[in-house]
Amino acid sequence: MDGEFIEALEQLQKEKDISMSSLLQTVEAAMSSAYRKHYGSQEDVRIEIDPAARRVRMFARKALLPEGEELILEEGQPLPPDIEYEEHEIDTAEFGRIAAQTAKQVVMQRIREAEREMVFDEFSARLGEVVTGEIQRRDGRNVYVALGRVEAILPASEQIPGESYRFGQRLKVYVLDVKKTAKSPQIVVSRTHPALVTRLFELEVPEVYEGIVEIKSVAREAGARSKVAVSSNDPQVDPVGACVGHHGARVQAIVDELRGEKIDIVRHNDEIKEYLKSALSPARVKDVVLHEELHSATVIAPDDQLSLAIGRRGQNVRLAAQLTGWKIDIRSEAQWAAEKEAEVAAPAKPPVETRLRVYELARQLGIESRDLVEILQEQEIDVTSHASTITHDQAKTIRELLMGGTGTLEDLEAGALPIELEENV
């Protein structure tokens, strides 16, 4: 039985990828639990394994306490290391069927917990990586992908539109998230994330993996088209050529993995005008007018390049805007010339005249609003209340009427202002 027990542990070590020391700790905890339940004692259990001799020995350790003291341990809790204890060997044949079943249950539970922790730790460290999986099954709109000994979920929201998934099909997925659940960690993967394109270039292009060529930005509409902006840290390496590969072999491998999704590789440029022109490829652009305060640009394209620059349903200009982070408005040469002609021909707009509220002028003059309304009405200025507005010229007239704007209504009533209100101003 000793040899079979050791073989079982070694098999678990290989299948579950759990270290022998962890397995021994698990078995010791299980045997301690079984021993305590069987004998109703508070003794601890230690297992000693000799792989060479294929021999297993078990020892029970009992705490030596002063008379009258009692040690209470929780299930699975070892003896405190700072107390004295005595040890004696256990004959496992004395265990009953129930005790053995208890030990087995504890071992399996601990192994499952250890497996869950290992899976969570492994894939938490692999967030943002690309892994290869195999389609296992569908459940509603979700697809489940086997990643070695664990299963990941590919939600409908992370699937490439129109892409079919067949049982046994192998494909690369992006590790998006790892969540702890009551049963086992849930690994969420994606086929639509823009970073999937970046990771695929790292796999296919050694210069990208080594950092010689840098992917600056990726804009993607999964299943349709992606734009990738690249630059080189080595003046002797062409970033676009390195990513395309000989006869387009490198980029074609990525296109095949993404089931035919088109990929435009453009040259990144710190000069925003040149970057915008490059981002709109394959269309040729004549000029770019920047509106830096609005972080936007007007692009002028030759008449025969306008539809190509915009793209089908605006896809090309939309991806270029995502890639550069600038808002882009495209005009053909004819449209741009017509707009400029219209601006020249249009008459200058007269400046908008601002107006002043009656109560604001009353406050400036230091008189009551109702009194000012009466004065204005006597001057045939169309006002009805203190909230009515007048022009600044009208306000100037009233100020001059009231001693150049320095007098008050009290001065007027006292006869200090010899004016005739019935005269039109």
C-alpha positions in Angstrom: 0.0 0.0 0.0 2.9 2.3 0.7 4.2 2.0 -2.9 0.7 2.5 -4.3 0.2 5.6 -2.1 3.5 7.1 -3.3 2.6 6.3 -7.0 -0.8 8.0 -6.5 0.9 11.2 -5.2 3.5 11.2 -8.1 0.6 10.8 -10.6 -1.3 13.7 -9.0 1.9 15.8 -9.1 2.2 15.2 -12.9 -1.5 15.5 -13.8 -2.3 18.5 -11.6 1.1 20.2 -11.8 1.2 20.5 -8.0 4.4 20.3 -6.1 5.1 17.2 -3.9 5.5 19.5 -0.8 2.0 21.0 -1.4 0.6 17.5 -1.8 2.2 16.3 1.4 0.8 19.3 3.3 -2.6 18.5 1.9 -2.4 14.8 2.8 -1.2 15.7 6.3 -4.1 18.1 6.8 -6.5 15.4 5.6 -5.0 12.6 7.8 -5.0 15.0 10.8 -8.7 15.7 10.2 -9.5 12.0 9.8 -7.4 11.0 12.9 -9.1 13.6 15.1 -12.5 12.5 14.0 -11.7 8.9 14.4 -10.1 9.1 17.8 -11.7 12.3 19.1 -8.2 13.7 20.1 -6.4 17.0 19.4 -3.3 15.3 18.1 -1.5 16.5 14.9 -0.4 14.2 12.2 3.0 14.2 10.3 3.7 12.1 7.2 7.2 10.9 6.4 7.8 9.5 2.9 10.9 7.7 1.7 10.5 7.5 -2.1 13.6 5.3 -2.5 12.3 2.7 -0.1 8.7 3.3 -1.3 7.7 3.6 2.3 5.2 5.9 4.1 5.1 6.4 7.9 2.6 8.5 9.9 3.2 10.0 13.3 0.8 11.6 15.7 2.1 14.5 17.8 0.4 15.3 21.1 1.0 18.6 22.9 2.5 18.4 26.4 0.5 20.8 28.5 0.5 21.6 32.2 -2.2 19.8 34.2 -5.6 21.4 33.8 -4.8 23.2 30.5 -6.5 22.2 27.3 -5.5 22.9 23.6 -8.4 23.6 21.2 -7.5 23.4 17.5 -9.7 24.1 14.5 -10.0 21.4 11.8 -6.8 21.3 9.8 -5.0 23.6 12.2 -1.5 22.3 13.1 0.0 22.3 16.6 1.6 25.6 17.6 5.4 25.5 17.0 6.3 27.0 20.4 5.0 24.2 22.6 6.5 20.8 23.5 4.9 17.7 22.2 5.5 13.9 22.1 5.2 11.8 19.0 4.3 8.2 18.3 3.8 6.2 15.1 0.3 5.5 13.8 -0.9 2.2 12.3 -3.0 3.4 9.4 -4.7 0.0 9.3 -6.5 1.0 12.5 -8.4 3.7 10.5 -12.0 2.8 9.8 -13.8 3.3 6.5 -15.4 6.6 7.5 -12.0 8.0 8.6 -10.5 7.0 5.3 -13.4 8.6 3.4 -13.0 11.8 5.3 -9.3 11.9 4.5 -10.1 11.4 0.8 -12.7 14.2 0.7 -10.3 16.6 2.4 -7.5 15.7 0.0 -9.7 16.2 -3.1 -11.1 19.5 -1.8 -7.6 20.8 -1.1 -6.4 19.7 -4.5 -9.3 21.4 -6.2 -8.6 24.6 -4.3 -4.9 24.5 -5.2 -5.8 23.9 -8.8 -8.1 27.0 -8.8 -5.5 29.2 -7.3 -2.9 28.0 -9.7 -5.1 28.7 -12.7 -6.0 32.1 -11.4 -2.4 33.0 -10.7 -1.2 31.7 -14.1 -3.7 33.5 -16.2 -3.7 36.7 -14.1 0.0 36.9 -15.0 -0.9 36.4 -18.7 -3.4 39.2 -19.0 -2.9 41.0 -22.3 -1.2 38.0 -24.0 -2.2 36.0 -27.0 -2.7 32.2 -26.4 -3.7 29.4 -28.8 -6.9 27.5 -27.9 -9.2 24.9 -29.4 -13.0 25.4 -29.8 -14.8 23.0 -27.4 -18.5 23.9 -27.5 -21.1 26.6 -27.8 -23.6 27.7 -25.2 -26.1 30.1 -26.6 -24.1 32.9 -28.3 -21.0 32.2 -26.1 -18.1 30.0 -27.4 -15.9 28.0 -25.0 -12.2 27.5 -25.8 -9.9 25.0 -24.3 -6.6 26.5 -23.2 -4.7 23.4 -22.2 -6.3 22.0 -19.1 -8.7 25.0 -18.5 -11.6 26.4 -20.4 -12.0 30.0 -21.4 -15.2 31.9 -22.5 -15.3 33.9 -25.7 -18.4 36.1 -25.2 -20.6 37.2 -28.2 -19.4 40.8 -27.7 -15.8 39.7 -28.2 -16.4 37.6 -31.3 -15.5 38.8 -34.8 -18.8 39.5 -36.7 -19.5 36.8 -39.2 -16.7 34.5 -38.0 -17.7 30.9 -37.6 -16.4 28.6 -34.8 -16.3 24.9 -35.4 -15.6 22.1 -32.8 -11.8 21.4 -32.7 -10.9 24.5 -34.6 -7.6 26.1 -33.3 -7.3 29.9 -33.1 -5.5 32.6 -31.3 -7.3 34.6 -28.7 -6.4 37.6 -26.5 -6.6 37.1 -22.7 -8.9 39.9 -21.7 -9.9 39.2 -18.0 -9.7 36.6 -15.3 -12.4 36.5 -12.7 -12.7 34.5 -9.4 -15.9 32.5 -9.1 -17.3 30.0 -6.6 -16.3 27.0 -8.8 -13.3 27.9 -10.8 -11.7 31.0 -12.3 -13.5 32.4 -15.4 -11.0 33.3 -18.1 -12.5 35.8 -20.7 -10.8 36.0 -24.1 -11.3 38.2 -27.1 -11.0 38.1 -30.9 -11.9 41.8 -31.4 -9.6 43.7 -29.1 -7.1 46.0 -31.0 -4.2 44.7 -28.9 -4.8 41.2 -30.5 -3.4 42.8 -33.7 -0.4 44.2 -31.8 0.4 40.8 -30.2 0.1 39.0 -33.6 2.6 41.4 -35.1 5.0 40.6 -32.2 4.6 36.9 -33.0 5.1 37.3 -36.7 7.7 40.1 -36.9 10.9 39.6 -35.0 11.7 43.4 -35.3 8.5 44.2 -33.4 9.2 41.6 -30.7 12.7 42.9 -30.2 11.6 46.5 -30.1 13.4 47.7 -33.2 10.1 48.4 -34.8 7.5 50.0 -32.5 3.7 49.8 -33.0 2.5 53.3 -32.0 -1.2 52.9 -32.5 -3.9 50.5 -33.7 -7.4 51.3 -35.0 -9.6 48.4 -35.7 -13.1 47.4 -36.9 -12.9 43.7 -36.2 -13.6 41.5 -39.2 -13.4 44.4 -41.7 -10.2 46.5 -41.5 -7.4 47.6 -39.2 -4.8 50.4 -39.4 -1.5 50.0 -37.7 0.9 52.9 -37.3 4.6 51.9 -37.0 7.9 53.6 -36.5 11.5 52.4 -36.4 14.1 52.9 -33.7 16.9 52.0 -36.2 17.3 54.3 -39.2 18.5 51.3 -41.3 15.2 49.4 -40.7 12.1 50.3 -42.7 9.2 49.8 -40.3 6.6 49.3 -43.0 8.7 46.9 -45.0 9.6 44.9 -41.9 5.9 44.4 -41.0 4.9 43.6 -44.5 7.6 41.0 -45.0 9.0 39.4 -48.2 6.2 39.3 -50.8 3.8 40.3 -47.9 4.3 37.0 -46.1 4.3 38.4 -42.6 1.2 40.5 -42.8 -0.5 37.8 -44.8 -0.1 35.4 -41.9 -1.9 37.9 -39.6 -4.6 38.4 -42.2 -5.1 34.6 -42.4 -5.3 34.3 -38.6 -8.0 37.1 -38.5 -9.9 35.3 -41.3 -9.3 37.8 -44.1 -9.4 41.1 -42.1 -7.6 43.8 -44.2 -4.7 45.5 -42.6 -3.2 48.9 -43.6 0.3 49.5 -42.2 1.1 53.2 -42.1 4.2 55.2 -41.2 3.9 57.1 -37.9 5.2 60.7 -38.1 5.6 63.3 -35.3 4.6 65.9 -37.9 0.8 65.7 -37.7 0.2 66.8 -41.2 2.3 64.0 -42.6 0.9 61.5 -40.1 -2.7 62.4 -41.2 -1.7 61.9 -44.9 -0.2 58.5 -44.1 -3.2 57.5 -42.0 -5.6 58.0 -44.9 -3.7 55.7 -47.2 -4.3 54.0 -49.6 -5.8 57.4 -50.7 -3.4 60.2 -51.9 -4.0 63.5 -50.1 -3.0 66.9 -51.5 -3.1 69.1 -48.4 -4.0 69.2 -44.7 -5.3 72.3 -42.9 -5.0 72.0 -39.1 -7.3 73.6 -36.6 -5.2 72.9 -33.5 -7.5 74.7 -31.0 -10.2 72.2 -32.0 -7.8 69.3 -32.4 -9.3 68.8 -35.9 -8.1 68.9 -39.5 -9.6 69.6 -42.9 -8.1 67.3 -45.5 -8.1 68.3 -49.2 -8.1 65.3 -51.5 -7.9 65.2 -55.3 -11.4 64.8 -56.8 -10.7 61.3 -58.0 -9.4 60.3 -54.5 -12.3 61.6 -52.4 -14.3 58.4 -52.3 -11.2 56.3 -51.5 -10.1 58.7 -48.8 -13.6 58.5 -47.2 -13.8 54.7 -47.7 -16.9 52.5 -47.8 -19.4 53.9 -45.3 -16.8 56.3 -44.0 -14.6 53.5 -42.8 -11.2 54.8 -44.0 -11.5 58.3 -42.5 -13.1 56.8 -39.3 -10.1 54.5 -38.7 -7.7 57.3 -39.6 -9.3 59.5 -37.0 -9.1 56.7 -34.4 -5.5 56.0 -35.3 -4.3 59.7 -35.0 -6.7 60.9 -32.4 -7.7 63.9 -34.6 -11.1 64.8 -35.9 -10.9 64.7 -39.7 -13.1 66.5 -42.3 -12.4 65.6 -45.9 -13.1 68.0 -48.9 -12.4 67.4 -52.6 -10.3 70.1 -54.4 -13.4 71.3 -56.2 -15.4 71.6 -52.9 -12.5 73.4 -51.2 -12.1 75.9 -54.1 -15.9 76.6 -54.1 -15.9 77.2 -50.4 -13.0 79.7 -50.7 -14.8 81.5 -53.5 -18.0 81.7 -51.5 -16.0 83.2 -48.5 -14.5 85.9 -50.7 -17.8 86.8 -52.4 -19.8 86.9 -49.2 -20.3 90.4 -47.8 -18.8 91.2 -44.4 -21.3 90.7 -41.6 -22.1 93.8 -39.6 -21.0 93.6 -36.0 -23.7 92.5 -33.6 -24.8 95.5 -31.5 -24.9 94.8 -27.8 -27.7 96.3 -25.7 -28.1 97.4 -22.1 -30.8 96.7 -19.6 -32.8 99.6 -18.2 -32.1 98.5 -14.6 -28.3 98.3 -15.4 -28.3 102.0 -16.6 -30.5 103.0 -13.6 -27.9 101.5 -11.3 -25.1 103.3 -13.1 -27.0 106.6 -12.8 -28.0 106.1 -9.2 -31.7 106.5 -9.9 -34.8 104.3 -9.5 -35.6 102.0 -12.5 -39.2 103.2 -12.7 -38.1 106.8 -12.9 -35.7 106.0 -15.7 -38.4 104.1 -17.6 -40.5 107.3 -17.5 -37.6 109.4 -18.8 -36.9 107.0 -21.6 -40.6 106.9 -22.6 -40.7 110.7 -22.6 -37.7 110.6 -25.0 -39.8 108.2 -27.2 -37.4 105.3 -26.6 -39.5 102.1 -26.7 -39.3 100.6 -23.3 -42.0 99.0 -21.1 -40.2 97.9 -17.9 -36.9 97.9 -16.0 -36.0 94.6 -17.9 -36.3 96.3 -21.4 -33.1 96.8 -23.3 -31.7 99.9 -25.0 -28.7 100.6 -27.3 -25.5 102.0 -26.0 -26.1 105.1 -28.1 -29.5 105.6 -26.4 -27.8 105.1 -23.0 -25.2 107.7 -24.0 -28.0 110.2 -24.9 -29.6 109.8 -21.5 -26.3 110.2 -19.7 -25.6 113.4 -21.6 -29.2 114.5 -20.8 -28.5 114.0 -17.1 -25.4 116.2 -17.0 -23.1 114.1 -19.1 -23.9 111.0 -17.1 -22.8 112.4 -13.8 -26.1 113.9 -12.6 -28.9 112.2 -10.7 -32.6 112.3 -10.7 -32.5 114.3 -7.5 -30.5 117.0 -9.3 -33.1 117.0 -12.0 -36.0 117.4 -9.4 -34.0 120.2 -7.6 -33.9 122.2 -10.8 -30.1 121.7 -11.2 -30.6 120.2 -14.7 -32.3 122.7 -17.0 -33.4 120.2 -19.7 -36.5 119.7 -21.7 -37.6 116.1 -21.8 -40.2 116.6 -24.5 -37.5 117.1 -27.1 -36.5 114.2 -29.3 -33.0 113.0 -29.1 
